[in-house]
Amino acid sequence: MVVVFTMYIRRVAGDVGCGIDTTRRTISCGSGTFVWKQLGSGPTKDHSVELDDYAFTNLYIKDMFDGTNKPCLICEDALQCAALRRAAVAARISMHPGVMYVNTTLSYNRTFIETRKRVLTVTLESLEYKVGSYVTHGRLEGDMGLLPTTFGYHPERDTDKVLRIVASRSDIRRMCGKAISFQFKFVGFRRGLYGSNVQVAVSKQVSHHCPTYLAGVAVKNDRTIITDGMFWMESEIVNGTQRIVVLEMLQSHRCLWPSTYTPDALPDPTDLNIFIPPVWGGPISKANHIPGYKMQTDFPWNNSDIILMQGPVPGTRVTVDPRCNGRMHARTVDPKSNETWCCQACDKIIHFKVGDTYVYPMEIQVGTMPAQEIPRPKIVETPLGGEEEPLMEDILGRYGKADARSDFHPANSETGGGFDKSVLNLLCLAIALQLIGARTRTTTWSRLILTTFAMLIFGLPNIFSSVGLSAWVFLVASSTYQPTDVLMNLWIILQTGSSAVVLLGFMIRRKLSIVLGHQHLMALICLQFLFWVVERQQRAFSIFLEAVAAIVLIGAYRGMTQDLLRLKLIVVTYDCLL
C-alpha cells in the first residue's frame, strides 16, 4: 500500500478525472488508493466495474423471468458489460443457483450500436423506481447453445431460464424474449480486498455523453492526452498546429465526448478540421486534428481496435499529387491488388490498422491520376530586321481585278488547270473567224453560214459586257486582216478586261506605229501603263471611261474599218517597195 500511494503522489498530476502516466500508459484514479493498471486492458479480475447497489437489478431481473424464460441485459460499452455481468451473478445468487443460468458469451464484443433510451417509471414489489432505459420484446430463434451441468453440458431448452448479457446489436429481438438497456452514471472508486473497482449506478436520466468512469485529460509541454481507459488520443503542437500522433480506439460506440474533459474546445461540432467525428466520441477540440486531413465521415468507426499508424501501408506507395481524385470513402488496403496510391495535399502519410486489416483515410485514394504532361519549350521570337512586312491590304492591292486574266495561264477553279473554257473558246472563235474571212472574201452567204457554225461550236461572245462587245467589234471588223492583228487585239482584250483600254491603246498604236514601228510591243506597253494608272487609282473615272469607250466603239465601227483598210494598204505598199 505504501508503494502504491507513493507512486500515486509521483505520477498523478491531473486535477480532473484520472491521472495519466504517459510512459507506462497507466491511469490512476480516485483518492490515491485506486490504480487502473493498463490502457485498454478492460475489466480484469483485479480491476472491474460494479454496481453500488444490486437491490434494484435483483428485483428487476426476477420480474423479467415472470414474463419470459429468455431475458437479456444489454450493455453499450465494455465497462457496462462488466457491470452487468456482476449484476447477473448477484441476481443468480439471490434467486438460488439452480433456478436460472447466466450466459455471458455475447458480452465480450467491443462494437456497440446506439439504443433509443427514455425515462421509465418501474414499480417492483410496491416500490417505484425512475430509470433511464431501453426496453424491447422479441423471441429467441435458432440454436440456443449449451448449458453447463454437473457432468458436462446439455442443449438449452425453451423451458430453461437463461439470462443473457449481450452487447447492443441490431438483431437483439431474435435473441431475447425481453431485453433492457440501462443508463448508468459514475459513482466513484472502491478499493477491495483484492483489486480496485469502478462503481456505477442506474441513472434516473438519459445522457448521450460518453461514460466518464475513467475519463482523464493531461496537458503538458505542448502535448495533450485525452483518454477514458478504452480510448487514447495523444496530440502534439507542431509549427503552431496540433496534430494527432497516437490514436487507439479499442471499442466502438456512438456518444458525445463530455466538454468537461475537452481542452482547447471548438464552438462548432461540424468543423471539418476535426478528425474523429464527434458522433463517434471524437473530442470537439483543436487537439482532434491532423493537418492535411478533414473529418473522416466515411471511415469504419463502427469497428473496434482502431490504431493510427505513421507512414504508408507496407507494400504500398503514396504520392502527393494535386491531380489525385480527392476525398472519397476510406478504402481497405490490399498491397497485392493496389500498390500505387495518391493524395492531393497530405502533410504526412498515415494509415490505420482496423482489426486485422489496413485502411487509408478518405484523402488517400488509388493512384489513377492521368500521366503528367511534359512542358513544351517556350517560343522565343527575336526580330532580325527593323522593317515590318506589309499588311494584307497592301498585298491584295497589288493584284489585278477579279475579271482580269494572267499571262501565265491561270488554273481553272473547276478543272484545276489550263485555260478557262470561255477564254479558250474565244481564242478558237477568233482564229475560226479569221480563217473564214480570209478564205470567203467574196461569198457573203458562205461567210455567214461558216460564222454561225463556228459560233455554235465555240460559243457566242457575251454582248452584254464591254469586253464581249469589244471582242465582237474587233472580230467582225478585222475578219479580212492577217491573223496576227486579230490575235493581238483579242489578247489585249483578254489581258486587260477593259474595252476603254483597248480603244485608247489602239489609238496610240495608230499614231506611234508609223514613227517607231514595233507597233504591237508599243501598244502593249501603253495598255499596261493605262491599266495600272486608270483602273487602280481612279476607279470612278475608269467606269465612266468604260461607258464612253463602248459608245465610241459602236459609233465608230465603220470609220475604224476604213482606217484599218487604209493602214493595211500602206503596209502592203511599203512591203512591195522593199
C-alpha distance (Angstrom), angle and dihedral (degrees) to the residues before:
residue distance angle dihedral
M1 . . .
V2 3.80 . .
V3 3.83 90.7 .
V4 3.81 92.5 48.8
F5 3.79 92.4 48.2
T6 3.83 91.3 47.7
M7 3.82 91.5 50.6
Y8 3.79 89.8 50.1
I9 3.82 91.9 53.5
R10 3.82 91.1 50.2
R11 3.80 100.4 40.2
V12 3.81 108.0 32.4
A13 3.81 111.3 84.8
G14 3.81 102.7 151.5
D15 3.78 123.1 106.8
V16 3.82 93.2 -167.4
G17 3.79 123.2 56.6
C18 3.77 118.5 -32.2
G19 3.76 130.8 -7.9
I20 3.81 117.5 -117.4
D21 3.78 130.4 -145.1
T22 3.82 104.5 -157.2
T23 3.80 93.2 -169.4
R24 3.79 98.3 54.4
R25 3.80 95.6 24.3
T26 3.80 91.4 -125.7
I27 3.80 130.7 145.9
S28 3.80 123.5 -144.9
C29 3.80 116.9 -164.2
G30 3.80 140.5 169.5
S31 3.77 128.3 23.1
G32 3.79 95.4 -23.8
T33 3.77 98.3 -83.8
F34 3.82 96.1 84.7
V35 3.79 122.7 78.2
W36 3.83 125.1 177.6
K37 3.74 100.5 -154.3
Q38 3.79 108.1 -149.4
L39 3.77 139.1 7.7
G40 3.78 114.2 -105.3
S41 3.76 95.8 4.9
G42 3.79 89.4 118.3
P43 3.77 124.4 -155.0
T44 3.79 114.2 -21.5
K45 3.76 135.3 173.7
D46 3.78 92.8 -83.1
H47 3.82 97.7 31.9
S48 3.77 116.7 46.5
V49 3.80 145.9 129.4
E50 3.79 124.5 -102.9
L51 3.79 140.1 175.6
D52 3.76 117.3 -107.2
D53 3.84 89.4 -138.4
Y54 3.82 128.1 20.3
A55 3.80 97.5 -172.7
F56 3.81 95.9 96.2
T57 3.81 96.2 43.5
N58 3.82 91.8 47.4
L59 3.79 91.3 54.1
Y60 3.79 94.0 43.9
I61 3.82 94.7 49.0
K62 3.81 90.2 48.8
D63 3.80 90.0 50.8
M64 3.84 91.6 49.8
F65 3.81 90.6 60.1
D66 3.79 89.5 58.3
G67 3.81 89.1 68.1
T68 3.82 102.9 33.1
N69 3.77 141.0 8.9
K70 3.82 92.6 -140.0
P71 3.83 109.5 55.8
C72 3.81 122.6 161.0
L73 3.78 136.5 -154.4
I74 3.82 111.3 -148.6
C75 3.80 121.8 -148.8
E76 3.83 126.5 -165.3
D77 3.81 103.1 -163.0
A78 3.77 137.1 23.9
L79 3.80 95.1 -99.6
Q80 3.81 92.4 49.5
C81 3.79 89.2 52.9
A82 3.80 89.2 54.2
A83 3.81 90.9 50.0
L84 3.83 93.0 49.3
R85 3.80 92.0 48.3
R86 3.79 89.5 57.4
A87 3.81 90.1 44.9
A88 3.82 90.2 53.2
V89 3.80 91.1 51.0
A90 3.80 90.6 49.2
A91 3.83 91.2 50.0
R92 3.81 91.7 48.7
I93 3.78 90.8 52.9
S94 3.80 91.5 49.1
M95 3.84 91.2 49.6
H96 3.85 92.5 43.6
P97 3.83 119.9 -102.9
G98 3.79 96.5 -99.6
V99 3.80 94.4 58.2
M100 3.82 100.9 64.7
Y101 3.77 142.9 12.4
V102 3.81 128.2 -138.9
N103 3.82 121.0 -141.1
T104 3.82 113.8 -168.3
T105 3.81 98.0 164.8
L106 3.83 95.1 111.9
S107 3.81 95.5 45.3
Y108 3.80 97.7 79.0
N109 3.78 95.9 69.9
R110 3.82 113.4 112.8
T111 3.80 99.6 -153.5
F112 3.80 115.5 87.3
I113 3.79 134.1 -178.1
E114 3.79 123.2 -144.6
T115 3.82 119.8 -101.1
R116 3.80 126.4 -155.1
K117 3.80 105.5 -119.5
R118 3.77 129.4 -172.4
V119 3.80 136.3 177.6
L120 3.80 112.9 -88.9
T121 3.79 133.0 -175.5
V122 3.80 110.6 -135.0
T123 3.81 123.1 -168.8
L124 3.80 115.3 -158.7
E125 3.83 121.2 174.3
S126 3.82 91.8 -19.2
L127 3.79 90.3 -49.3
E128 3.81 118.9 118.0
Y129 3.80 120.4 -145.2
K130 3.78 128.4 -174.0
V131 3.80 111.3 -151.1
G132 3.79 139.5 164.2
S133 3.78 107.2 -126.6
Y134 3.79 149.6 136.6
V135 3.81 118.3 -124.3
T136 3.81 128.9 -173.3
H137 3.80 137.3 163.3
G138 3.78 130.1 -140.7
R139 3.78 145.4 135.3
L140 3.78 130.9 -94.5
E141 3.80 110.5 -115.4
G142 3.79 133.6 -174.4
D143 3.79 129.3 7.4
M144 3.81 110.8 -4.2
G145 3.79 96.0 -163.5
L146 3.78 132.1 -133.0
L147 3.80 131.2 -47.8
P148 3.82 123.5 -148.5
T149 3.81 119.3 -112.8
T150 3.77 134.9 179.9
F151 3.77 92.4 -90.5
G152 3.82 101.7 28.9
Y153 3.82 135.2 -60.5
H154 3.78 137.9 -39.1
P155 3.84 130.9 -167.8
E156 3.78 114.6 -90.6
R157 3.80 114.9 -106.3
D158 3.79 131.7 -155.7
T159 3.78 90.0 -110.5
D160 3.80 93.8 55.1
K161 3.80 114.0 103.2
V162 3.80 105.9 -131.8
L163 3.81 127.1 171.3
R164 3.79 112.4 -157.4
I165 3.80 126.8 -159.8
V166 3.81 105.8 -151.4
A167 3.78 132.1 -179.1
S168 3.82 107.4 -125.4
R169 3.80 111.3 -86.7
S170 3.80 139.4 159.4
D171 3.83 97.7 -107.2
I172 3.78 95.6 52.6
R173 3.84 93.2 126.9
R174 3.82 91.4 62.0
M175 3.81 90.5 57.4
C176 3.79 104.8 42.4
G177 3.79 138.9 49.6
K178 3.81 87.4 -153.2
A179 3.79 128.0 2.2
I180 3.79 132.0 -171.4
S181 3.78 133.6 -174.9
F182 3.81 118.9 -162.0
Q183 3.78 129.0 -151.4
F184 3.81 108.5 -125.3
K185 3.77 130.5 -158.9
F186 3.78 130.0 -160.8
V187 3.81 115.5 -104.9
G188 3.79 106.9 170.5
F189 3.78 147.0 -82.0
R190 3.77 128.6 -66.9
R191 3.76 128.3 -163.2
G192 3.79 109.9 -148.2
L193 3.73 131.6 -166.0
Y194 3.78 87.7 -92.9
G195 3.80 117.7 24.1
S196 3.81 135.9 -17.0
N197 3.81 127.6 -83.9
V198 3.80 138.9 -162.9
Q199 3.78 112.4 -131.3
V200 3.82 121.6 -143.9
A201 3.79 135.6 171.7
V202 3.79 136.7 -156.6
S203 3.81 106.2 -92.2
K204 3.79 126.5 -133.7
Q205 3.81 91.0 -146.3
V206 3.78 136.6 57.3
S207 3.81 118.2 -118.4
H208 3.80 132.1 -177.0
H209 3.80 94.4 -162.3
C210 3.77 123.2 110.1
P211 3.82 114.5 -100.0
T212 3.79 113.2 -89.2
Y213 3.80 97.5 -158.7
L214 3.81 91.5 121.2
A215 3.81 101.2 9.1
G216 3.78 115.7 146.6
V217 3.81 140.9 164.7
A218 3.80 129.4 -158.6
V219 3.82 125.2 -175.9
K220 3.79 118.3 -179.6
N221 3.82 138.2 137.6
D222 3.83 96.1 -1.3
R223 3.79 89.8 -49.8
T224 3.80 126.1 115.4
I225 3.81 124.8 -168.9
I226 3.81 124.1 -171.8
T227 3.81 119.9 -177.7
D228 3.80 144.8 153.4
G229 3.79 99.9 -171.5
M230 3.82 94.0 -91.2
F231 3.80 97.0 46.3
W232 3.80 125.5 55.5
M233 3.80 124.1 -179.3
E234 3.78 120.1 173.3
S235 3.84 121.3 -174.6
E236 3.79 133.9 -175.9
I237 3.79 132.0 -163.2
V238 3.83 109.4 -117.4
N239 3.82 118.1 178.7
G240 3.79 90.8 -16.9
T241 3.82 94.6 -51.2
Q242 3.78 127.1 100.0
R243 3.78 116.1 -123.7
I244 3.80 130.5 -172.6
V245 3.80 107.7 -120.9
V246 3.82 100.4 166.8
L247 3.80 126.2 32.2
E248 3.80 128.3 168.7
M249 3.81 123.7 169.4
L250 3.80 108.1 178.7
Q251 3.81 95.0 176.7
S252 3.79 135.4 32.5
H253 3.79 122.8 -136.0
R254 3.79 135.3 139.9
C255 3.79 113.7 -114.9
L256 3.80 142.3 122.8
W257 3.78 118.1 -103.1
P258 3.84 107.8 -121.9
S259 3.79 116.4 -109.3
T260 3.82 90.2 -134.2
Y261 3.80 88.6 72.6
T262 3.82 96.8 39.9
P263 3.83 117.8 103.8
D264 3.84 119.8 -164.6
A265 3.79 89.8 14.1
L266 3.81 121.3 -159.2
P267 3.83 121.5 -139.3
D268 3.82 96.5 -139.3
P269 3.84 120.1 61.2
T270 3.83 89.7 -165.9
D271 3.81 92.8 60.9
L272 3.81 105.2 133.5
N273 3.81 91.0 -146.0
I274 3.81 87.6 74.7
F275 3.80 107.6 97.8
I276 3.83 103.9 -163.9
P277 3.83 108.5 49.8
P278 3.82 112.1 -115.3
V279 3.82 90.4 -129.1
W280 3.82 88.3 67.3
G281 3.80 94.3 49.9
G282 3.80 97.7 -86.2
P283 3.82 111.7 155.4
I284 3.81 113.0 -113.9
S285 3.78 89.0 -128.1
K286 3.79 141.3 119.1
A287 3.80 86.0 -116.7
N288 3.82 89.0 66.6
H289 3.79 93.4 75.4
I290 3.82 141.3 103.8
P291 3.85 115.6 -168.4
G292 3.79 112.4 -119.0
Y293 3.81 93.4 24.5
K294 3.80 130.6 87.1
M295 3.79 132.0 -156.0
Q296 3.81 109.1 -48.4
T297 3.79 98.1 -130.9
D298 3.82 94.1 157.2
F299 3.80 100.3 46.2
P300 3.85 126.9 116.3
W301 3.80 95.0 -104.2
N302 3.83 87.0 146.5
N303 3.82 88.0 77.3
S304 3.78 126.3 81.6
D305 3.79 130.8 -129.4
I306 3.82 97.5 44.9
I307 3.81 113.5 171.8
L308 3.81 126.9 -179.7
M309 3.82 114.2 -129.9
Q310 3.81 126.9 -168.7
G311 3.81 121.3 -128.3
P312 3.81 129.3 14.8
V313 3.78 125.3 -43.3
P314 3.83 109.3 -85.2
G315 3.79 109.2 -93.7
T316 3.81 94.9 25.2
R317 3.79 134.8 92.1
V318 3.83 125.0 -145.4
T319 3.82 120.7 -159.9
V320 3.80 123.1 -165.0
D321 3.81 103.6 -135.0
P322 3.85 128.8 154.9
R323 3.82 88.6 -142.2
C324 3.81 91.5 66.2
N325 3.81 117.6 120.2
G326 3.81 94.1 -107.1
R327 3.82 131.3 -140.0
M328 3.78 117.7 -4.0
H329 3.79 133.8 142.5
A330 3.79 116.6 -45.3
R331 3.80 110.7 -93.7
T332 3.78 131.3 -141.3
V333 3.80 108.8 -124.8
D334 3.78 124.7 -128.9
P335 3.83 108.8 174.3
K336 3.81 91.1 -161.7
S337 3.81 92.9 57.9
N338 3.81 101.6 35.2
E339 3.76 119.9 21.4
T340 3.82 100.2 161.5
W341 3.82 119.9 68.0
C342 3.79 133.3 166.6
C343 3.79 142.6 -160.5
Q344 3.80 129.3 -161.9
A345 3.81 100.8 -141.2
C346 3.80 111.1 -9.4
D347 3.79 113.9 159.6
K348 3.80 92.1 -157.0
I349 3.78 130.5 3.3
I350 3.81 115.0 -113.6
H351 3.79 137.0 167.2
F352 3.79 137.6 -176.5
K353 3.74 134.8 -125.5
V354 3.80 106.7 -142.1
G355 3.78 108.5 -174.4
D356 3.81 104.3 -54.7
T357 3.83 96.6 -21.3
Y358 3.79 135.3 78.4
V359 3.80 121.9 -126.7
Y360 3.81 131.0 -171.7
P361 3.82 118.4 -146.2
M362 3.80 120.6 -107.5
E363 3.82 94.7 -90.9
I364 3.82 94.4 60.1
Q365 3.80 113.0 74.9
V366 3.79 137.9 167.1
G367 3.83 108.0 -70.2
T368 3.83 101.8 -111.6
M369 3.81 98.0 136.4
P370 3.84 116.8 138.1
A371 3.78 121.2 -95.0
Q372 3.78 114.7 -83.7
E373 3.78 114.1 -102.3
I374 3.80 117.9 -120.1
P375 3.83 108.1 -121.6
R376 3.77 113.6 -116.9
P377 3.82 118.8 -127.3
K378 3.78 115.3 -103.3
I379 3.80 118.0 -107.2
V380 3.80 112.5 -120.1
E381 3.80 113.2 -155.1
T382 3.80 114.7 -161.3
P383 3.85 118.5 175.4
L384 3.81 113.2 -129.8
G385 3.80 97.4 -166.1
G386 3.76 138.8 32.4
E387 3.82 97.6 -129.5
E388 3.76 121.3 85.3
E389 3.76 122.9 -136.2
P390 3.84 117.1 -107.1
L391 3.78 120.3 -92.8
M392 3.78 123.4 -110.3
E393 3.80 91.7 -101.3
D394 3.81 89.7 57.8
I395 3.80 92.9 49.0
L396 3.80 94.9 46.7
G397 3.81 90.9 47.9
R398 3.80 89.3 65.9
Y399 3.81 93.4 61.5
G400 3.83 124.6 91.5
K401 3.76 125.4 -110.4
A402 3.76 121.4 -70.9
D403 3.83 92.8 -106.1
A404 3.84 95.7 46.2
R405 3.79 122.6 108.3
S406 3.78 128.1 -135.3
D407 3.81 128.2 -128.9
F408 3.80 88.9 -130.9
H409 3.81 97.4 64.9
P410 3.83 103.1 -106.7
A411 3.76 117.7 -131.2
N412 3.75 118.6 -100.7
S413 3.82 112.0 -112.4
E414 3.80 91.1 -140.7
T415 3.80 103.0 40.3
G416 3.81 97.6 29.5
G417 3.83 99.4 -126.7
G418 3.84 148.8 24.9
F419 3.78 129.8 41.0
D420 3.74 120.9 -24.4
K421 3.77 108.7 -101.7
S422 3.82 94.2 -119.4
V423 3.81 92.5 51.2
L424 3.80 92.9 49.2
N425 3.80 91.4 48.3
L426 3.81 90.6 50.4
L427 3.80 91.7 52.2
C428 3.80 91.3 48.1
L429 3.80 90.0 48.0
A430 3.80 91.2 51.5
I431 3.80 92.7 50.9
A432 3.81 91.4 45.5
L433 3.82 92.6 51.5
Q434 3.80 90.8 47.4
L435 3.79 91.7 52.4
I436 3.83 91.8 44.5
G437 3.78 91.8 51.1
A438 3.80 93.2 46.6
R439 3.81 94.8 50.2
T440 3.84 100.7 37.9
R441 3.79 104.6 41.2
T442 3.84 95.1 138.4
T443 3.81 100.9 36.4
T444 3.79 111.0 74.8
W445 3.79 95.3 179.0
S446 3.77 92.5 50.5
R447 3.84 90.5 50.2
L448 3.82 91.1 48.6
I449 3.81 93.9 48.6
L450 3.81 94.0 45.5
T451 3.84 91.9 45.1
T452 3.81 90.8 51.4
F453 3.80 90.5 47.9
A454 3.83 91.0 50.0
M455 3.80 91.7 50.4
L456 3.80 90.5 49.8
I457 3.80 89.1 55.1
F458 3.83 101.1 40.0
G459 3.79 101.2 23.7
L460 3.80 136.4 -111.9
P461 3.83 119.3 -77.6
N462 3.79 113.5 -109.3
I463 3.82 103.0 -101.0
F464 3.78 91.6 -173.6
S465 3.82 92.3 75.0
S466 3.76 131.5 62.2
V467 3.79 91.2 -121.3
G468 3.77 93.4 52.2
L469 3.82 92.0 45.7
S470 3.79 92.5 49.5
A471 3.79 91.2 48.1
W472 3.80 91.0 50.5
V473 3.83 91.5 49.9
F474 3.80 94.6 49.8
L475 3.78 94.1 42.3
V476 3.79 93.4 52.6
A477 3.82 95.9 38.0
S478 3.79 95.4 49.3
S479 3.77 98.8 39.0
T480 3.80 89.8 113.5
Y481 3.81 96.1 49.6
Q482 3.75 132.2 87.6
P483 3.80 116.7 -72.4
T484 3.83 90.8 -117.2
D485 3.81 93.5 66.7
V486 3.77 93.3 45.3
L487 3.80 94.4 49.0
M488 3.80 91.1 47.0
N489 3.77 93.2 52.3
L490 3.80 92.3 45.1
W491 3.81 93.2 48.5
I492 3.83 90.4 51.3
I493 3.80 90.0 54.3
L494 3.79 92.1 49.5
Q495 3.81 92.9 44.8
T496 3.80 98.0 50.3
G497 3.79 101.7 27.8
S498 3.83 89.1 -147.4
S499 3.81 129.8 106.2
A500 3.81 91.2 -162.1
V501 3.77 91.9 58.8
V502 3.81 90.3 48.2
L503 3.81 90.7 52.3
L504 3.78 94.6 49.0
G505 3.77 92.4 43.6
F506 3.79 91.1 50.6
M507 3.83 91.5 51.5
I508 3.80 92.6 48.9
R509 3.76 89.4 46.7
R510 3.80 91.1 55.4
K511 3.79 92.3 53.5
L512 3.78 98.1 43.6
S513 3.77 101.9 36.8
I514 3.81 93.3 74.6
V515 3.79 93.9 50.8
L516 3.77 103.6 36.4
G517 3.77 106.9 19.0
H518 3.72 120.4 -154.4
Q519 3.77 85.1 92.5
H520 3.77 95.5 173.4
L521 3.80 95.0 56.6
M522 3.79 93.1 44.5
A523 3.78 93.1 49.3
L524 3.78 91.1 50.3
I525 3.82 91.5 51.6
C526 3.79 91.4 50.1
L527 3.78 92.3 47.5
Q528 3.79 92.8 50.8
F529 3.79 91.3 49.6
L530 3.79 93.0 49.6
F531 3.81 90.5 45.2
W532 3.83 93.1 57.9
V533 3.79 97.9 39.7
V534 3.78 102.2 40.6
E535 3.80 102.4 29.7
R536 3.83 96.9 43.5
Q537 3.77 104.7 34.6
Q538 3.82 102.8 32.8
R539 3.78 107.5 36.1
A540 3.80 95.5 162.2
F541 3.81 92.1 49.4
S542 3.80 89.8 47.3
I543 3.81 91.7 57.6
F544 3.80 90.6 50.1
L545 3.80 90.0 47.5
E546 3.79 90.6 51.7
A547 3.79 92.3 55.6
V548 3.82 94.3 46.2
A549 3.79 91.7 47.2
A550 3.79 91.9 52.7
I551 3.81 90.6 52.1
V552 3.80 91.9 46.7
L553 3.79 92.0 49.9
I554 3.80 92.7 51.6
G555 3.81 93.9 45.6
A556 3.77 95.8 42.9
Y557 3.77 96.6 46.3
R558 3.80 95.5 112.4
G559 3.81 94.1 39.8
M560 3.77 92.0 51.0
T561 3.79 90.2 50.8
Q562 3.80 91.6 52.9
D563 3.81 91.9 47.7
L564 3.74 90.4 50.3
L565 3.83 90.4 51.0
R566 3.79 91.4 51.0
L567 3.77 90.7 47.0
K568 3.77 89.1 51.0
L569 3.84 92.3 51.6
I570 3.80 90.8 51.0
V571 3.77 91.8 50.9
V572 3.83 92.5 47.7
T573 3.81 91.8 48.3
Y574 3.77 90.9 49.0
D575 3.78 90.5 50.5
C576 3.82 91.4 50.5
L577 3.78 92.2 51.3
L578 3.74 89.7 52.7
